[in-house]
Amino acid sequence: MKKYRWLIGVIASILIIAIGFIVQVEYGPGDDTRVIIDYTLNQYSAPTCFDQAGFTNNIDDTTYSEVEDHQTFLPESSCTAVEMQTKRGPLWFAWFM
């Protein structure tokens, strides 16, 4: 049994890696993800898309969960909509992306 211990370890490792690619989960922005909101336009922007946003001076930053709770703020562009979209993919992608 001692001489096959390394084989059992290799098989277990391959099994764990394979399960990580087989199991599908949803992943996306967390509830504590920061977003910029414009109270005048009732829109929000992801920080990566803020440079292209045509916001007024009435802005603030908040969390994504607060924006989702109010339901009055809309994404300012398709860039923000794509950044804040939940995706479905393998478990490894959810952990490392």
C-alpha positions as CSV (number, residue, x, y, z in Angstrom):
1,M,0.0,0.0,0.0
2,K,2.9,2.4,0.7
3,K,4.2,2.1,-2.8
4,Y,0.9,3.2,-4.3
5,R,0.5,6.3,-2.1
6,W,1.8,8.6,-4.7
7,L,-0.6,7.2,-7.3
8,I,-3.6,7.8,-5.0
9,G,-2.4,11.4,-4.4
10,V,-2.1,12.0,-8.2
11,I,-5.6,10.6,-8.9
12,A,-7.1,12.6,-6.0
13,S,-5.4,15.8,-7.4
14,I,-6.7,15.1,-10.9
15,L,-10.2,14.5,-9.6
16,I,-10.2,17.8,-7.6
17,I,-9.0,19.8,-10.7
18,A,-11.6,18.1,-12.9
19,I,-14.4,18.9,-10.5
20,G,-13.3,22.5,-10.5
21,F,-13.9,22.7,-14.3
22,I,-17.1,20.6,-14.2
23,V,-19.1,22.3,-11.4
24,Q,-20.9,25.4,-12.8
25,V,-21.6,28.4,-10.5
26,E,-22.8,32.0,-10.9
27,Y,-20.3,34.7,-10.2
28,G,-20.2,38.5,-10.6
29,P,-19.8,41.6,-8.6
30,G,-20.1,41.2,-4.9
31,D,-22.5,43.2,-2.7
32,D,-19.6,45.3,-1.5
33,T,-18.4,46.4,-5.0
34,R,-18.0,50.1,-5.2
35,V,-20.0,52.1,-7.8
36,I,-20.4,55.8,-8.6
37,I,-23.9,57.1,-8.7
38,D,-25.3,60.4,-10.2
39,Y,-28.4,61.6,-8.3
40,T,-29.4,64.1,-11.0
41,L,-29.4,61.5,-13.8
42,N,-30.4,58.5,-11.6
43,Q,-27.6,56.4,-13.1
44,Y,-24.7,54.4,-11.8
45,S,-21.3,53.6,-13.2
46,A,-18.7,51.0,-12.6
47,P,-15.3,52.5,-11.6
48,T,-13.7,51.2,-14.8
49,C,-16.3,52.9,-16.9
50,F,-16.4,56.2,-15.0
51,D,-14.1,58.1,-17.4
52,Q,-16.6,57.7,-20.3
53,A,-19.7,58.5,-18.2
54,G,-21.2,61.9,-18.7
55,F,-22.1,62.6,-15.1
56,T,-23.0,65.9,-13.5
57,N,-21.4,67.2,-10.3
58,N,-24.0,65.6,-8.1
59,I,-22.2,62.3,-7.7
60,D,-21.4,59.9,-4.8
61,D,-20.0,56.5,-4.3
62,T,-21.8,53.6,-2.7
63,T,-22.0,49.8,-2.8
64,Y,-23.6,47.7,-5.5
65,S,-26.1,46.2,-3.1
66,E,-27.5,49.6,-2.2
67,V,-27.9,50.5,-5.9
68,E,-29.8,47.2,-6.4
69,D,-32.0,47.8,-3.4
70,H,-33.3,51.2,-4.6
71,Q,-34.2,50.1,-8.1
72,T,-34.2,53.8,-9.2
73,F,-30.7,53.8,-10.6
74,L,-30.0,52.5,-14.1
75,P,-26.6,51.6,-15.6
76,E,-25.2,54.6,-17.4
77,S,-23.8,52.6,-20.4
78,S,-23.4,49.1,-21.8
79,C,-19.9,49.2,-20.3
80,T,-21.3,49.3,-16.8
81,A,-24.0,46.8,-17.6
82,V,-21.4,44.3,-18.8
83,E,-19.1,45.0,-15.7
84,M,-22.0,44.4,-13.3
85,Q,-23.4,41.4,-15.0
86,T,-23.5,38.0,-13.3
87,K,-22.0,35.2,-15.3
88,R,-22.2,31.4,-15.1
89,G,-19.1,29.4,-15.5
90,P,-16.7,26.8,-13.9
91,L,-15.9,27.0,-10.2
92,W,-12.2,27.8,-11.0
93,F,-13.2,30.9,-13.0
94,A,-15.4,32.1,-10.1
95,W,-12.6,31.7,-7.6
96,F,-9.8,33.3,-9.7
97,M,-11.5,35.9,-11.9
